[in-house]
């Protein structure tokens, strides 16, 4: 009689305790990079809704299930479609940037800041320039917001100063944040720049150098930033016993060309100013050109101060003394406000995000001759 054979032992089931192990895709798995949410659900043995919850970071999915779904998505290179996610949530995963600002570099820096905040969040940025002088521009923005199904909107000066626009966004239930020089809304919606303080700092600095004859080139009066910067400058001079006549103040347009025109008008005065404050760097660059055409040297014959501290300030020769405004930080914080779970944050006005512009002294200013 042959000896009795011992039956083979059954293999013990493996466990996934401790560190998560790599999951080998099933034989019927789609090629890497071509998986759909339905494929992930089928291979993981869960519902499509569960996969969606994992994608959106829901706490309703248990740890082991979350890890399993996430490993499958990683192994198969699955990337959620922002538009498809938007349909499920009745909005697109898009943040809009709405602006009416003639200063290109300012807008570029704002965009960089917004993109800093959105990186890794699953949100994308769409931009929408507009003309706030157009009586229908609020309706135009409304159509843009509705067509794109925007999750939130960053409002840049000058449109951030328009209460009708903010109220329209509230009526749509769309998140928004406003960058402005003064508080215009709930603190949790505001990013403040305090331009008036900075304008006063320019006045105090130039007067301390010994200047007594000044010119001021503002931005458009309909821009609150223009009123705050120019107003701060005038107030700073007044505190030091100096008042400017109307002819010493020129309304510019925040453009290079308006800086040239403003400087031409101011430098034609008798006696001419020994120092000019232009309320942004592009207009300050225009002052350089007007001075050069008259044979005047900066800063020996004319001190010039700008505002924003854009790359242009360092590219000019001599380098421009200007108010440093961390524009990229403004865009980043404005976008972060929109992404916060408790938007708008219930904070006191003093707790609103605030930047503190300050004077960056370079080579375009010195005491006046004589």
C-alpha positions as CSV (number, residue, x, y, z in Angstrom):
1,X,0.0,0.0,0.0
2,X,1.4,3.3,-0.9
3,X,1.9,5.9,1.8
4,X,-0.9,8.4,2.3
5,X,-0.1,11.7,0.7
6,X,-0.3,14.9,2.8
7,X,-2.6,17.4,1.2
8,X,-0.8,20.7,0.3
9,X,-1.1,23.6,2.7
10,X,-3.3,26.5,1.6
11,X,-1.5,29.7,1.2
12,X,-2.2,32.3,3.9
13,X,-3.9,35.4,2.7
14,X,-1.6,38.4,2.6
15,X,-2.4,41.6,4.5
16,X,-1.8,45.2,3.9
17,X,-1.0,46.3,7.4
18,X,1.7,48.9,7.8
19,X,3.1,50.6,4.8
20,X,0.9,50.5,1.7
21,X,2.2,48.1,-1.0
22,X,2.1,48.8,-4.7
23,X,-1.0,47.5,-6.4
24,X,-0.5,45.7,-9.7
25,X,-3.3,46.7,-12.1
26,X,-5.7,44.0,-13.1
27,X,-5.3,42.3,-16.5
28,X,-8.3,44.1,-17.8
29,X,-7.1,47.5,-16.6
30,X,-7.0,50.2,-19.3
31,X,-3.6,51.5,-20.6
32,X,-1.9,54.0,-18.3
33,X,-3.1,57.5,-18.7
34,X,-6.4,56.4,-20.3
35,X,-8.4,55.3,-17.3
36,X,-11.8,56.8,-16.5
37,X,-13.5,57.3,-13.1
38,X,-15.7,54.3,-14.1
39,X,-12.6,52.1,-14.6
40,X,-11.2,53.1,-11.2
41,X,-14.5,52.3,-9.5
42,X,-14.8,48.9,-11.2
43,X,-11.2,47.9,-10.4
44,X,-11.4,49.1,-6.8
45,X,-14.8,47.4,-6.3
46,X,-16.4,50.6,-5.1
47,X,-19.0,53.0,-6.4
48,X,-18.2,55.9,-8.7
49,X,-19.4,58.2,-5.9
50,X,-16.8,56.8,-3.6
51,X,-14.0,57.5,-6.1
52,X,-15.3,61.0,-6.4
53,X,-15.2,61.4,-2.7
54,X,-11.6,60.3,-2.6
55,X,-10.7,62.7,-5.4
56,X,-12.3,65.6,-3.5
57,X,-10.7,64.7,-0.1
58,X,-14.0,63.7,1.6
59,X,-13.6,62.4,5.1
60,X,-16.5,60.0,4.5
61,X,-14.2,57.3,2.9
62,X,-12.4,54.9,5.2
63,X,-8.6,54.8,5.2
64,X,-8.0,51.4,3.6
65,X,-10.6,52.2,0.8
66,X,-9.1,55.6,0.2
67,X,-5.6,54.1,0.0
68,X,-6.8,51.4,-2.5
69,X,-8.5,53.9,-4.8
70,X,-5.6,56.3,-4.6
71,X,-3.1,53.6,-5.5
72,X,-5.1,52.6,-8.5
73,X,-5.3,56.2,-9.7
74,X,-1.6,56.6,-9.3
75,X,-0.8,53.3,-11.0
76,X,-3.1,54.0,-14.0
77,X,-2.1,57.7,-14.2
78,X,-5.7,58.8,-13.7
79,X,-6.2,62.6,-13.6
80,X,-9.7,64.0,-12.8
81,X,-11.1,66.3,-15.5
82,X,-11.7,69.7,-13.9
83,X,-14.8,70.3,-16.1
84,X,-16.3,66.9,-15.1
85,X,-15.7,67.8,-11.5
86,X,-17.3,71.1,-12.0
87,X,-20.5,69.5,-13.4
88,X,-20.8,67.4,-10.3
89,X,-20.4,70.5,-8.1
90,X,-22.4,72.8,-10.4
91,X,-19.3,74.9,-10.9
92,X,-16.0,74.6,-12.8
93,X,-12.8,74.3,-10.9
94,X,-11.8,77.7,-12.3
95,X,-10.8,81.0,-10.6
96,X,-11.4,84.1,-12.6
97,X,-9.2,87.2,-12.6
98,X,-11.1,90.3,-13.6
99,X,-9.2,93.6,-14.2
100,X,-9.3,97.0,-15.9
101,X,-5.8,98.1,-15.4
102,X,-3.5,99.7,-18.0
103,X,-0.3,98.6,-16.3
104,X,0.6,95.3,-17.9
105,X,3.4,94.4,-15.4
106,X,1.1,94.8,-12.5
107,X,-1.4,92.4,-13.9
108,X,1.3,89.9,-14.8
109,X,2.6,89.9,-11.2
110,X,-1.0,89.5,-9.9
111,X,-1.4,86.5,-12.1
112,X,1.9,84.9,-10.9
113,X,0.6,85.3,-7.3
114,X,-2.8,83.7,-8.1
115,X,-1.0,80.8,-9.8
116,X,1.2,80.4,-6.7
117,X,-1.9,79.9,-4.6
118,X,-3.6,77.6,-7.1
119,X,-0.6,75.3,-7.7
120,X,-1.6,71.8,-6.6
121,X,-5.1,72.7,-5.7
122,X,-6.8,71.3,-8.8
123,X,-8.0,74.8,-9.8
124,X,-7.0,76.7,-12.9
125,X,-6.9,80.4,-13.7
126,X,-8.9,82.3,-16.4
127,X,-8.4,86.0,-17.0
128,X,-11.0,88.5,-18.2
129,X,-9.9,92.1,-19.1
130,X,-12.7,94.6,-19.2
131,X,-13.5,98.2,-19.7
132,X,-15.1,99.6,-16.6
133,X,-16.1,102.8,-18.5
134,X,-18.5,100.7,-20.5
135,X,-22.0,101.0,-18.9
136,X,-22.6,97.3,-19.6
137,X,-19.4,96.0,-18.2
138,X,-21.0,94.5,-15.1
139,X,-23.4,92.5,-17.2
140,X,-20.5,91.5,-19.4
141,X,-18.7,90.1,-16.3
142,X,-21.9,88.4,-15.2
143,X,-22.1,86.5,-18.5
144,X,-18.4,85.5,-18.2
145,X,-18.9,84.2,-14.7
146,X,-22.0,82.2,-15.7
147,X,-20.5,80.8,-18.9
148,X,-17.3,79.6,-17.2
149,X,-19.2,78.4,-14.1
150,X,-16.5,80.1,-12.0
151,X,-15.8,78.9,-8.5
152,X,-14.5,82.3,-7.4
153,X,-13.2,85.7,-8.8
154,X,-10.3,87.9,-7.9
155,X,-11.1,91.5,-8.4
156,X,-8.2,93.9,-9.1
157,X,-8.3,97.7,-8.9
158,X,-10.1,99.4,-10.5
159,X,-13.0,96.9,-10.8
160,X,-12.4,95.9,-7.1
161,X,-13.6,99.3,-6.1
162,X,-17.0,98.9,-7.8
163,X,-19.7,98.0,-5.3
164,X,-22.2,97.1,-8.0
165,X,-19.9,94.4,-9.3
166,X,-19.4,92.9,-5.8
167,X,-23.2,92.9,-5.3
168,X,-23.7,91.1,-8.6
169,X,-21.3,88.4,-7.6
170,X,-23.1,88.0,-4.2
171,X,-26.4,87.6,-6.0
172,X,-24.9,84.7,-8.1
173,X,-23.5,83.1,-4.9
174,X,-20.0,83.3,-6.4
175,X,-17.0,83.8,-4.1
176,X,-14.9,86.9,-4.7
177,X,-11.9,88.7,-3.1
178,X,-11.1,92.4,-3.6
179,X,-7.7,94.0,-3.7
180,X,-8.0,97.7,-2.7
181,X,-6.3,100.5,-0.9
182,X,-9.1,100.9,1.7
183,X,-11.6,98.5,3.3
184,X,-14.7,98.2,1.0
185,X,-16.2,94.9,2.2
186,X,-16.1,92.3,4.9
187,X,-12.6,91.8,6.1
188,X,-12.6,88.2,5.0
189,X,-13.0,89.4,1.4
190,X,-10.4,92.1,1.4
191,X,-6.7,92.4,0.6
192,X,-5.6,95.9,1.7
193,X,-2.7,98.0,0.3
194,X,-2.9,101.3,2.3
195,X,-1.7,103.5,-0.5
196,X,-2.4,106.7,1.4
197,X,0.3,105.9,3.9
198,X,2.8,105.3,1.2
199,X,2.0,108.5,-0.6
200,X,2.7,110.4,2.6
201,X,6.0,108.6,3.0
202,X,7.1,109.9,-0.4
203,X,6.3,113.5,0.6
204,X,8.1,113.2,3.9
205,X,11.2,111.7,2.2
206,X,11.5,114.3,-0.5
207,X,10.9,117.2,1.9
208,X,13.6,115.8,4.2
209,X,16.1,116.0,1.3
210,X,15.4,119.7,1.1
211,X,12.9,119.9,-1.8
212,X,10.3,122.7,-1.7
213,X,9.0,122.8,-5.3
214,X,7.0,119.7,-6.2
215,X,5.0,118.2,-9.1
216,X,2.5,115.4,-8.7
217,X,1.3,113.1,-11.5
218,X,-1.7,111.1,-10.4
219,X,-3.6,108.2,-12.0
220,X,-7.2,108.7,-13.2
221,X,-9.5,110.2,-10.7
222,X,-11.9,107.2,-11.0
223,X,-9.2,105.0,-9.5
224,X,-9.4,104.9,-5.7
225,X,-5.7,104.0,-5.7
226,X,-4.9,107.3,-7.5
227,X,-6.9,109.3,-4.9
228,X,-5.2,107.5,-2.0
229,X,-1.6,107.8,-3.4
230,X,-2.0,111.4,-4.5
231,X,-4.0,112.4,-1.4
232,X,-1.4,110.9,0.9
233,X,1.3,112.8,-0.8
234,X,-0.6,116.1,-0.5
235,X,-1.3,115.4,3.1
236,X,2.3,114.6,3.9
237,X,3.4,117.9,2.3
238,X,0.7,119.8,4.2
239,X,2.0,118.4,7.5
240,X,5.3,119.9,6.6
241,X,3.9,123.3,5.7
242,X,3.8,122.9,1.9
243,X,0.7,123.2,-0.3
244,X,0.5,122.5,-4.0
245,X,-1.3,124.7,-6.5
246,X,-3.7,123.1,-9.0
247,X,-1.2,123.6,-11.8
248,X,1.3,121.5,-9.9
249,X,-1.0,118.4,-10.0
250,X,-1.5,116.6,-13.3
251,X,-4.0,113.8,-13.8
252,X,-2.3,111.0,-15.7
253,X,-3.6,107.6,-16.9
254,X,-1.1,105.2,-15.3
255,X,0.6,105.0,-18.7
256,X,4.1,105.9,-20.0
257,X,2.6,108.4,-22.4
258,X,0.6,110.2,-19.7
259,X,3.8,110.4,-17.7
260,X,5.6,112.2,-20.5
261,X,2.6,114.6,-21.0
262,X,2.4,115.3,-17.3
263,X,6.1,115.9,-16.9
264,X,6.1,118.3,-19.9
265,X,3.3,120.3,-18.3
266,X,5.0,120.4,-14.9
267,X,8.5,121.2,-16.2
268,X,7.1,124.1,-18.1
269,X,6.2,125.9,-14.9
270,X,8.2,128.8,-13.6
271,X,9.8,128.0,-11.3
272,X,9.8,124.4,-12.3
273,X,9.6,121.6,-9.7
274,X,12.8,120.0,-8.4
275,X,11.0,116.8,-7.5
276,X,8.1,114.9,-9.2
277,X,6.1,112.1,-7.7
278,X,4.5,109.9,-10.3
279,X,1.8,107.5,-8.9
280,X,3.2,104.5,-10.8
281,X,6.5,103.4,-12.3
282,X,5.4,103.6,-15.9
283,X,4.5,107.3,-15.5
284,X,7.8,107.8,-13.7
285,X,9.6,106.4,-16.8
286,X,7.7,109.0,-18.8
287,X,9.1,111.7,-16.5
288,X,12.6,110.5,-17.4
289,X,11.9,111.0,-21.1
290,X,10.4,114.4,-20.7
291,X,13.3,115.5,-18.5
292,X,15.9,114.2,-21.0
293,X,14.3,116.1,-23.9
294,X,14.7,119.3,-21.9
295,X,18.3,118.6,-21.1
296,X,17.6,117.9,-17.4
297,X,19.5,115.3,-15.5
298,X,17.9,112.8,-13.1
299,X,18.6,113.3,-10.2
300,X,21.0,116.2,-10.4
301,X,18.3,118.6,-11.9
302,X,15.2,116.6,-11.0
303,X,14.4,114.0,-8.4
304,X,11.8,111.4,-9.5
305,X,9.8,108.9,-7.4
306,X,7.5,106.2,-8.7
307,X,5.1,103.6,-7.2
308,X,4.8,99.8,-7.4
309,X,8.5,98.8,-7.6
310,X,8.0,96.9,-10.9
311,X,11.0,95.4,-12.8
312,X,11.0,98.7,-14.7
313,X,12.2,100.5,-11.6
314,X,15.5,98.6,-11.7
315,X,15.8,98.7,-15.5
316,X,15.7,102.5,-15.7
317,X,19.0,104.5,-15.5
318,X,19.4,105.8,-12.9
319,X,17.5,103.2,-11.0
320,X,14.1,104.5,-9.8
321,X,13.3,105.4,-6.2
322,X,9.8,104.0,-5.8
323,X,7.2,102.6,-3.4
324,X,7.7,98.9,-3.1
325,X,4.3,97.1,-3.3
326,X,4.5,93.3,-3.1
327,X,2.0,92.8,-6.0
328,X,2.6,89.1,-6.3
329,X,1.8,88.6,-2.6
330,X,-1.5,90.5,-3.3
331,X,-2.5,88.0,-6.0
332,X,-1.5,85.0,-3.9
333,X,-3.4,86.1,-0.8
334,X,-6.5,87.1,-2.8
335,X,-6.7,83.6,-4.3
336,X,-6.0,81.9,-1.0
337,X,-9.0,83.7,0.5
338,X,-11.2,82.1,-2.2
339,X,-9.9,78.6,-1.5
340,X,-10.4,78.8,2.3
341,X,-13.1,76.4,3.6
342,X,-14.7,79.1,5.7
343,X,-14.9,81.9,3.1
344,X,-15.5,84.6,3.8
345,X,-13.5,84.3,6.9
346,X,-15.3,85.8,9.9
347,X,-12.5,88.2,11.1
348,X,-12.3,91.6,12.5
349,X,-11.5,94.5,10.1
350,X,-8.1,94.8,11.6
351,X,-7.4,91.1,10.8
352,X,-7.9,91.6,7.0
353,X,-4.8,90.6,5.0
354,X,-2.7,93.8,4.7
355,X,0.5,94.6,2.9
356,X,2.6,97.6,4.0
357,X,4.1,99.4,1.0
358,X,7.4,101.1,1.8
359,X,9.9,103.4,0.0
360,X,12.7,101.7,-1.8
361,X,15.4,104.4,-2.2
362,X,17.6,104.1,-5.2
363,X,19.4,106.5,-7.5
364,X,16.7,108.9,-8.9
365,X,16.6,111.2,-5.9
366,X,19.0,113.5,-4.1
367,X,18.9,117.0,-2.5
368,X,18.1,119.8,-4.9
369,X,20.9,122.0,-6.3
370,X,21.7,125.2,-4.5
